[in-house]
Amino acid sequence: MNKNPLVLTIDVGTQSLRASLVDKKGNIISLIKNKYDPVYLSPENGQAEQDADFYWNHCVSALKELAKANPGKIENICGATVTTFRDSAVLLDANYKPIRSVILWLDQRMAKAKERLPTLHSLAFKLVGMENTIVLNRKRTMAHWIKENQPDVWLKTKKYVNISTYLIYKLTGRLADSPSGLTGHYPINFKKRKWYKEGALKGRVFGIPSRMLCELVDPCEIISTIKDEVADETGLPRGIKVYASGSDKGCETLGLGALSKDIAAISYGTASTVEVSNKKYHEPEPFLPAYGAVVPNWYNMEVQIYRGYWMIGWFTKEFAAKEALQAEIQSTAVEEVLNHNLASIPPGSDGLVLQPYWGPGLKRPLAKGAIVGFSDIHTREHMYRAIIEGIAYALREGLEGIEKSQKHRVKEIRISGGGSQNDAICQITADIFGLPVYRVQTIEATTLGAATSVFYACGEFQSVEEGMKSMAHITDVFTPDRLANQQYQYLYKHVYLKLFPQLDSVYRNLKRYDNKFKGK
């Protein structure tokens, strides 16, 4: 056994790609970060696309740089893995070449979903009150949009795969992926870690035939080795084994050491999530599946705020010109200026409460964003803090649903993502949830979790728990402030939780307005 084994991780994010070497103690020995420019292309307003090979070229570039910077270390690589953002399909022809650009998960276009479901299936969804949720799911499935708008592309499509699958194929020559990496609009049975059979009730929603799907490899199993030509091109040693892990959020949860029904993992990323891991399969919300974890025999119950910390970018663009100028003068990020001012606003934002549905969710497909409580005392700073609080309120509501499903309350929170770098945001989270919040030694929790899974797969750890103990180290703790928690408890129970029920009919009327006057 190698005395100083390292894992090679390729973490493909929405805004950048990271190639890293990680050791068994959770140290990131070397990290190459390639930022994208542009992050994505917008053929039309609200659309987000990028060439699949754009990510592959960044991958090759990062691997070359990593190998060149670590000539004495790359021989110690015991395994590699790929983790990516989710729900971004690549359409491949008969030669496994991309036919069109990837439609990214950020894309806002909707299909009309004209392809009819069998009458009995439609009736079944209607009887259990999931008709609107199924309609939204179908409209968000880009396979339906391609069929309706680019039928010539669909006719040429041999395989319909996630971006992670394509990059694994380019790296190894095998079109395969982990069930844990296929979170999104794909016909996968997460409980059984298998594709739904052709014509299955839930599988029919996505309209993707079985022949277009990739092979599935269980997490921590070997997919293949890096192709010799890729190794030679990048400067890596030949014969490195590539292991199946999972999606970015799944790896992030493991990297936080949150593999327990006692611990919630919160990711304050572009899409913000709360996850709880459990060995038993529990749906976090009715008809929303638990996803496969990045290690065997575990599931991740997840609730997502689709636009999450994307809203911070939206706010800075639309309302923070003054802070942006200040940040430019100080040579810092505008978010740092805004976060510095958080402490000047009291908990609860002087009664300003935000519902963060800037993008529709499966549970409430017709919901919109809302802000209530405005008065003449409120400023931009109030609105900024209300966004941060509103996202935390929504995640708390999601966590309470998870706790109800698993019949067990969590005892602590582990936190990661860009928002977690700020102490004030971590403290707000602790105060809203009424639970201690922990940070680990690195913001690169996705890389850390992916590496942990590979070390376990390689036999360097006897158990996943041993791996987490060795690699995830708590560095900061935020405990709830009693008075702030009382204020948040009141606003959460008596204002936030009442917003959606009170506004539900309003949202339905807005939908009718869109249908009547905007043709949506």
Secondary structure, DSSP 8 states (H G I E B T S, - for coil): --SS-EEEEEEE-SSEEEEEEE-TTS-EEEEEEEE-SSS-B-SSTT--EE-HHHHHHHHHHHHHHHHHH-TTTGGGEEEEEEEE-SS-EEEE-TTS-B-S-EE-TT--------S---HHHHHHHHHTT-HHHHHHHHHH-HHHHHHHH-HHHHHH-SEEEEHHHHHHHHHHS--EE-GGG--SSS-EETTTTEE--TT-TTGGGG---GGG--EE--TTSEEEE--HHHHHHHT--TT-EEE----HHHHHHHHTT--STTEEEEEESSSEEEEEEESS---SBTTB--EE-SSTT-EEEEEEETTTTHHHHHHHHHH-HHHHHHHHHHTS-HHHHHHHTGGGS-TTGGG-EEE--SS--SSSTT---EEE---TT--HHHHHHHHHHHHHHHHHHHHHHHHHHHT----EEEEESGGGGSHHHHHHHHHHHTS-EEEES-S-HHHHHHHHHHHHHTTSSSSHHHHHHHH--EEEEE---HHHHHHHHHHIIIIIHHHHHHHHHHHHHHHHHIIIII--
